[in-house]
Structure formats: structure tokens, C-alpha cells
């Protein structure tokens, strides 16, 4: 089990200068994003004929003793798989990813040190810590709203809170590697500024 866990983790490779960790976006047969996987998993899927390579990292071939392949950046399964999604328990970082690291009241960008979880219906009034009752807020807006509802505080939300997409659980905000082909599939879902 330990060897399996290590092989699923992206590893540093020599893609370009100073890039660091390679990862590949895996799409379902319907072109819906499923997850980011390691380049090793992607090559296995390519060699087994289960995926189609839609884009590759430039100038970064993967080589073996007898072959060389372009390092895939975006792959799609040839068949649709029915994958049920149940959001896991509440996580701050996933909430911030969902909201694009933006205060949902004033629209200001927030940093990991300044981002705060804000309850739309305050906990003092029975509000729960849940995906549909929490949003990202800056400190200024969180203090201004206090224990009021957005209507009472005259602070309308920029977007309604919703359950996150599975990709929100990836720490996309701190990754420096981003392939342009991913924007069409996950850029807006993760709040990535292009």
C-alpha cells in the first residue's frame, strides 16, 4: 500500500526550467474534469489505449530505454464513467478555492493569511458550518457583517454558496504549474485568474 501511495503522488521532473511538479488533468468521456493525476498514471492510461491525449507539455518528452513520448498535460477517457460525487466534510481551503480566493461581499482578493470563513446565517442564529451557508470573506467585511444576515447588513453576496466541485479540494491556488489547455475545463471552476 505504501508503494501505491507514493506512485500516485506527482514527482519532480525536468519539464522546462524551474517548473517543478508535473501533473495531468484527466477528463471524463463527456469532457468533464475528473481529477489531476501524475504523469506516470497518465502514460499508463495512454499505453493501455484508455485515453486520448488532447495536449502535451512542450519540450518535455518522457523517455524509456526504447521509446519517447510527449509529456501529456490534458487527457480524456475514451469512455464515459459514472462517478458519483459526495462532497467530503467542510474544509476551509476548499471553500476558498470554490470562491476563487475572493471576498464574496466586496470582491477583494484575499490571501491565505487574510481569508476568513463567513457564515451567511450567523452561528448565533442557528447557522451551520456547511457548504451552502459559508462563504469566503475579507476581515473588514466579516467584522462589518458581524451577526447579521446579508440583507440586514446591506451586504449582498456576489454569488450564492454551493457545494464545491471535486477539483476545489486540490490546492490549485498554491501551484505554480498551469497548462493553458486546462483553462477551458477548470479555470473558472477553480477561480483561477488567467
LUMVONU-87994 format. One record per residue (C-alpha): residue number from 1; x, y, z. Coordinates in Angstrom, 1 decimal, m for minus. Layout:
REM residues N
(NUM; (X; Y; Z));
...
END
This chain:
REM residues 194
(1; (0.0; 0.0; 0.0));
(2; (2.9; 2.4; 0.7));
(3; (4.4; 1.9; m2.7));
(4; (1.0; 2.5; m4.3));
(5; (0.5; 5.8; m2.3));
(6; (3.9; 7.0; m3.4));
(7; (3.4; 6.3; m7.1));
(8; (0.1; 8.3; m7.0));
(9; (1.9; 11.5; m5.8));
(10; (3.2; 13.8; m8.5));
(11; (7.0; 13.8; m8.5));
(12; (9.5; 16.5; m9.5));
(13; (10.7; 16.1; m13.1));
(14; (12.6; 18.1; m15.6));
(15; (9.8; 19.9; m17.5));
(16; (11.3; 23.2; m18.6));
(17; (13.4; 25.2; m16.2));
(18; (12.2; 25.8; m12.7));
(19; (8.7; 24.3; m13.2));
(20; (8.8; 21.5; m10.6));
(21; (6.0; 19.1; m10.4));
(22; (4.2; 17.6; m13.4));
(23; (0.5; 16.9; m13.3));
(24; (m2.1; 15.9; m15.9));
(25; (m5.7; 16.8; m16.0));
(26; (m8.0; 13.8; m16.6));
(27; (m11.3; 14.4; m18.3));
(28; (m14.3; 12.0; m18.4));
(29; (m15.6; 10.8; m21.7));
(30; (m18.0; 13.7; m21.6));
(31; (m15.1; 16.2; m21.3));
(32; (m16.0; 16.9; m17.6));
(33; (m12.9; 17.2; m15.4));
(34; (m12.4; 14.3; m13.0));
(35; (m9.1; 14.9; m11.3));
(36; (m5.4; 15.8; m11.6));
(37; (m3.2; 12.7; m11.9));
(38; (0.6; 12.1; m12.1));
(39; (2.3; 11.8; m15.4));
(40; (3.1; 8.1; m14.6));
(41; (m0.6; 7.3; m14.3));
(42; (m1.3; 9.3; m17.5));
(43; (1.3; 7.4; m19.5));
(44; (m0.1; 4.0; m18.3));
(45; (m3.6; 5.1; m19.4));
(46; (m2.2; 6.2; m22.8));
(47; (m0.3; 2.9; m23.3));
(48; (m3.4; 0.9; m22.4));
(49; (m5.4; 2.8; m25.0));
(50; (m7.9; 4.1; m22.5));
(51; (m7.4; 7.8; m23.1));
(52; (m6.9; 10.3; m25.8));
(53; (m4.1; 12.9; m25.4));
(54; (m5.6; 16.4; m26.0));
(55; (m2.5; 18.5; m25.2));
(56; (1.1; 18.0; m24.1));
(57; (3.8; 19.9; m22.2));
(58; (6.2; 21.4; m24.7));
(59; (9.8; 20.3; m24.9));
(60; (9.4; 17.7; m22.1));
(61; (9.4; 14.2; m23.5));
(62; (9.1; 11.2; m21.3));
(63; (11.7; 8.6; m22.2));
(64; (12.3; 5.0; m21.6));
(65; (15.0; 2.7; m22.8));
(66; (13.3; 2.2; m26.1));
(67; (10.7; 4.9; m26.6));
(68; (9.9; 8.6; m26.1));
(69; (6.5; 10.3; m25.6));
(70; (5.4; 13.9; m25.3));
(71; (4.5; 14.5; m21.6));
(72; (0.7; 14.7; m21.6));
(73; (m0.9; 17.8; m19.9));
(74; (m4.6; 17.1; m20.8));
(75; (m6.1; 13.6; m21.4));
(76; (m9.7; 12.4; m21.8));
(77; (m11.1; 9.0; m21.2));
(78; (m12.4; 7.3; m24.4));
(79; (m15.5; 6.1; m22.5));
(80; (m17.7; 7.9; m20.0));
(81; (m17.6; 6.6; m16.5));
(82; (m20.3; 7.2; m14.0));
(83; (m18.6; 8.7; m11.0));
(84; (m20.7; 9.7; m8.0));
(85; (m19.6; 12.7; m6.1));
(86; (m20.2; 13.3; m2.5));
(87; (m18.5; 16.3; m1.0));
(88; (m16.4; 15.5; 2.0));
(89; (m16.6; 17.3; 5.3));
(90; (m16.2; 21.1; 5.2));
(91; (m12.6; 22.3; 4.6));
(92; (m11.5; 25.9; 4.7));
(93; (m9.1; 25.7; 1.8));
(94; (m11.7; 24.0; m0.5));
(95; (m14.1; 26.8; 0.4));
(96; (m11.5; 29.5; m0.5));
(97; (m10.8; 27.6; m3.8));
(98; (m14.5; 27.4; m4.6));
(99; (m14.9; 31.2; m4.1));
(100; (m11.7; 32.0; m6.1));
(101; (m9.9; 33.5; m3.1));
(102; (m12.2; 36.4; m3.4));
(103; (m14.4; 38.1; m0.7));
(104; (m17.9; 37.3; m1.6));
(105; (m19.1; 40.7; m0.3));
(106; (m16.7; 43.3; m1.6));
(107; (m14.9; 41.3; m4.4));
(108; (m11.4; 41.9; m2.9));
(109; (m8.8; 39.2; m3.4));
(110; (m7.8; 37.5; m0.2));
(111; (m4.6; 35.7; 0.8));
(112; (m4.3; 32.6; 2.9));
(113; (m3.5; 34.7; 6.0));
(114; (m6.4; 37.1; 5.5));
(115; (m9.1; 34.8; 4.2));
(116; (m11.9; 34.1; 6.7));
(117; (m14.9; 31.8; 6.7));
(118; (m18.1; 33.8; 7.0));
(119; (m21.5; 32.3; 7.9));
(120; (m24.3; 33.7; 5.8));
(121; (m26.8; 32.8; 8.5));
(122; (m24.7; 33.5; 11.6));
(123; (m24.0; 30.6; 14.0));
(124; (m25.6; 32.7; 16.8));
(125; (m28.9; 32.3; 14.9));
(126; (m28.5; 28.6; 14.3));
(127; (m26.4; 28.8; 11.1));
(128; (m24.4; 25.7; 10.4));
(129; (m20.8; 25.4; 9.1));
(130; (m21.7; 23.9; 5.7));
(131; (m21.0; 24.4; 2.0));
(132; (m24.4; 26.2; 1.5));
(133; (m24.1; 28.5; 4.5));
(134; (m20.4; 29.6; 4.3));
(135; (m18.5; 32.0; 2.0));
(136; (m15.0; 33.5; 1.8));
(137; (m14.8; 37.0; 3.3));
(138; (m12.1; 39.5; 4.0));
(139; (m11.6; 40.6; 7.6));
(140; (m13.1; 44.0; 7.0));
(141; (m16.4; 42.6; 5.6));
(142; (m16.5; 39.8; 8.2));
(143; (m16.3; 42.4; 11.0));
(144; (m18.8; 44.7; 9.3));
(145; (m21.4; 42.0; 8.9));
(146; (m21.0; 40.5; 12.4));
(147; (m24.0; 38.5; 13.4));
(148; (m26.4; 39.9; 10.8));
(149; (m27.7; 38.3; 7.6));
(150; (m26.5; 39.8; 4.3));
(151; (m29.9; 41.6; 3.9));
(152; (m29.8; 43.1; 7.4));
(153; (m26.2; 44.3; 6.9));
(154; (m27.0; 45.6; 3.4));
(155; (m24.1; 43.4; 2.0));
(156; (m25.4; 41.4; m0.9));
(157; (m23.4; 38.2; m1.9));
(158; (m21.5; 38.2; m5.2));
(159; (m22.5; 34.5; m5.6));
(160; (m24.7; 32.1; m3.7));
(161; (m22.9; 29.4; m1.7));
(162; (m23.0; 26.0; m3.2));
(163; (m21.4; 22.6; m2.9));
(164; (m17.9; 22.5; m4.3));
(165; (m16.6; 20.7; m7.4));
(166; (m14.2; 17.9; m6.7));
(167; (m11.3; 20.0; m8.1));
(168; (m11.9; 22.6; m5.4));
(169; (m10.3; 20.2; m3.0));
(170; (m7.0; 20.4; m4.9));
(171; (m4.8; 23.2; m3.7));
(172; (m4.8; 24.9; m7.0));
(173; (m4.1; 28.4; m5.6));
(174; (m0.6; 27.5; m4.5));
(175; (0.5; 25.5; m7.6));
(176; (2.8; 27.3; m10.0));
(177; (2.2; 24.9; m12.8));
(178; (m0.7; 25.7; m15.0));
(179; (m1.2; 24.5; m18.6));
(180; (m3.2; 26.8; m20.8));
(181; (m5.4; 24.0; m22.1));
(182; (m6.8; 23.5; m18.6));
(183; (m8.5; 26.9; m18.6));
(184; (m11.4; 25.7; m20.8));
(185; (m12.2; 22.9; m18.3));
(186; (m11.3; 24.1; m14.8));
(187; (m10.1; 27.7; m14.9));
(188; (m13.4; 29.3; m13.9));
(189; (m14.4; 26.4; m11.7));
(190; (m11.3; 26.9; m9.5));
(191; (m11.4; 30.7; m9.6));
(192; (m8.1; 30.7; m11.4));
(193; (m7.1; 34.2; m12.7));
(194; (m6.0; 33.9; m16.2));
END
